[in-house]
Structures are given as C-alpha cells and as structure tokens.
Amino acid sequence: LGPLHTEFDGKGYAYTSMFISSEVVKWKLGTWEVVDRIPTYYSIGHLMIPGGDSKKPWGKYLVAMNKITKDRYLPTGPELAQSAQLFDISGDKMKLLLDFPTIGEPHYAQAIPASLIKDKSVKFRKLADNTHAWVMRAESEGSIVRKGKRVDIKMLAIRSHFAPDNLEGMQLGDTVYFHVTNVEQDWDILHGFAVLGANTPELILAPGETRTLKWIPTEPGVFPFYCTD
C-alpha cells in the first residue's frame, strides 16, 4: 500500500517503496507480478539502487530510506533519527544486510561503485601548483604586512605547528587577514585554523591548500590561534 518510489536492477525487475505498508515490493517487468516483498522499519520513503534510474544499474544492493523510527533508537527530542536499511538484491529473495540510523531521508539519492572514483580521488594539492597570491612554501617566506588598517599575515601550518607563531602589533580598528598554507604533502593530513574571538568560521585546509581567515580585534589582549583539526 502507498507506492512511492520505484527503481530498477537491470535484470528485469523493479523495486517499489510502499509508504503505508512499510515494505519494499519486488515485481517483474512485463508480467507485472509481485515476486518478493520485505518489511522496512518504518514508513519507507525513497529507496536507492546504485544506478537504479539509469540505463545500466548496478543491481546488487538496495538502500531503503525510512522516515519513522519510534521505539527503535534512543529518544533525542521532538525529532528522532531516521533510518536506512541495506538489502542484498542479487538473488531471487531480498536479504537484509545492515540497519542503521541516519540524518534525514534523502529524496532521489544516488550511489555508484567506489571503484569508479577511488583511483581518481585528489589526495593532496602539490605546493608547486599552488598559485594563491599568499601561498607560503617555507617558514622563511612568512611575513606580516601592514597597509594602513589592513594587516596581512602569511603563515604556514605543518602537523601542529604554525609559523610565524608569535604575532604582535595588531591594534583596535585593524582588519587582520590570516593567509594560511597547509604545507603537508601527504594524504588526509588536514589542518584546521581558528582565532579566539573571530566571528567567522574556522578554516579547514587540505594538504597543499592556502585559505584566508578574517579577524577584527574588538578589545585589547592576547588572542590565541590554534589548530582545530
């Protein structure tokens, strides 16, 4: 009851989410007969088969995305976690493999095999290719440049170390720009950067990347900056 969303496995079968009866129904194209059904918990919305709305689906797995989880997980307030269920659809009968809480029930979700992208994933940016105006490749390139009320700080980050790391001379009324380069050249060695009192989000810097944080001092004092990741 309550058919909501249908996707296909590329092998002659369709799979429809049933919102009212909380189940996935498998049916055969051409004869339109129901060949299998499996319960979901609860009130399934959309479902997803990798490539299931394309000409060539990868018809091995199906993810059911469920809207209601009363009595399933810890109560967390007015809105509870939603849930997803992973099914093996490679055989005649659907089999539940995994059941887990999620945030939200995505509409028209998509998935592809990891093998299509894993070898093309960017692991780090080469410092030699960084063309940012404030890129810094060595500690000797660090600088503090004042032009009127504007202060530009050229800084690098490596592991838990920033350079330059002792900055003086900023004044009330200044606008300070921290231009930070993560000089790591290794995969997944990111660094965060934040300044106490900044009314802007912290930075997350991928290896080889330069980004800028704006900070306006509002009172005299000592203000630490630190790695947040």
N, C-alpha and C positions, 0 to 999 in steps of 0.2 A: 504494500500500500504506500502511496505517496512517492511515485518515481520522481527523482530529482535530477540526476546527472548520469550520463552513460559514456563509457569509454570502451575501447576495443583492444583485443590481444593480438590481432594479426593472424589468428589461426581459425577464424570463422565464428568467434564468439564475442558477445557484448556483455558488459557488466554494468548494472544499473543500481544506484544507491536508492534505498527506499526509506524516506524520512520517517513516515508514520510507523511502519512495522520494524524499524531499526534493523535492517539487514541489507546484504548485497545479494542481488539475484543475477545469476549467470544464464544467458539464453543464447540459443543457436540462431545465427543469421540464416535467413531463407525459410526455415521451418517455423521460426519464432517460438519454439518450445523452450520452456524453462528446464534446464538440465542440472542446476545446483543452486543452493542458497545457503547463506551462512549469517548468523546474527552478528550485530555490532552493538557497542555499548557507549552511549545511546544516541538515538536521533541523528543518524548519519546525515551529513550534508553532501559535500562533494567527495568524489573519490579520484584517484590518480593511478594510471598505469604509465610507466615511462614510455613516452612516445605514443600514448594511447589515443591521441586525437590527430595523429599524423598518418602518412601513407604506410610507414613501416614501424609499427610498435615493437618495443622490446617486451614481449608478452610473458614475462616470468613472474613479476611481482605486481601487487596492487596495494595501495595505501588507502584505507578508509579514514575519513576525517570527520570525527563525531562532535556534535555540538554540546551534548549534555553529559555530565559526569557525576551527578548526585549519587552518593553512597560509594564512590569508587576511590577518591583520593581525600587527603586531609582538607577540611573546610578552610578556606582562606579569605572569607568575606563575602560580599554581595555577588561577586563573580568568581566562579570556580574555574579550575583549569579545564581545558578541553582535551580531547584525546585523539590519538591516531592508532590504527591497527594495521600491521603489515601482514599481508597474506601471500602465500605461495600459490600461484595460479598456473604453474607449469603442467600440472596433471589434470585428470578429469574432475577431481574434487578440490575445492579451495581449502587451504590449511592455514590456520593462524600461526604466525611465527613470532610476533612481538606485539606488545601492547604497552603504550607509553603516553604520559601526559604531554600536552603541547600548549603553546600560547596561540590562541586563535584557530579558526578553521578556514584555511585559505581557499578561495574560490579559483577554480581552473588552475590548480598547481601543476607544475611541470617538473620532470626529472629526466636525466639522461645518464647513461653509464659513465662512471668516473674515468674510465679508460679513454674517453674522448677528449678529456681536458687535462688529465694529470701530467702528461708529458709536455704540455704547452703552458703550464702554470708559471707565472713570473715568480721566481724565488727571491731575487733581490735586484735592485737597480744598481748598475755599475756607476761608481763615482765618476769615472771618466766621461760618462754620458750625461751627467747631471749639468744642465745648463741654467739652473736657477741663478738669478743675479747675486744672491748672497750665499752661494754654496761654499762650504769650507771643507777642505780635504786633509788638513793637518793642523795641529794645535798652533803652529807658528802663524797661521792665517787668521787667527782670532782678532777681533777688533771691536772698539766702541767708538761710534762716530756720532757727534752732536752737530745738528744744524738747527740753530735756534732752539725751539722747544721740542724738537724731534730728536730721539736718540735711537740709533740702530745698533744692535748688538749681534755680532757674528759669532756663532757658538757651535761647537760640535758635541755630540753625545757618543760615548762608546762604553758598553757594559753599564755600570752605574756611575760613570764619570762624565762630568760636563767641563768644558773649557772654552773661555775663561770661566772661573767659578767664584770669583770674589769681585763683585761689581760695586763701584762707588760713584757718587756724583750725581745720581738722579735726584730731581727736585720736584716739589709740588708744581703742578701745571705742565710737567713734561708728558709727552706720549712716547712710550718706550716700545720698540719692536724687537722681539727676540727671534732671530733667524737661526733656527737650529737644524743642523745636518746630522743625521744618523750615519756615521762613517763605517758601521758594520758592513761586512761583505760576506755574510753568512745567512742562510735561510732561516726565517722565523725568529730572528733576533731583533725584535721591535723595541722601541723605547717610547715612553710617554714623557710629557713635559708639562708642568704646571707651575704657576707662580701664586703664592698666597695672596688672596685679595683680588685676583683678576676676575672680572665679570665676563669672561669669555670661556668657552670650553677648553679643556686641556688638549694638547696635541698628541697624536699617535703617529710615530714616524717609522715607516718601513725602512729596511736597510738600504742605504744609498739615497734616501729622500731628504729634501730640505723643505721645511714648513715654517710658518711665521705665526707667532702669538703676540697680540697687542695687549699692553698693560699700561694703565694710568694710575700712578700712585695718588692716593687720596689723603694720606696722612704721613707724617714723619715716622721713621722707624726702620727696623731691619725686616726684610721680607725674604723668606727662603723660597728657592725654586727647587724642584725635585723631580725625580723620575717616578712616573705613575704606572708604569707597566714593565 
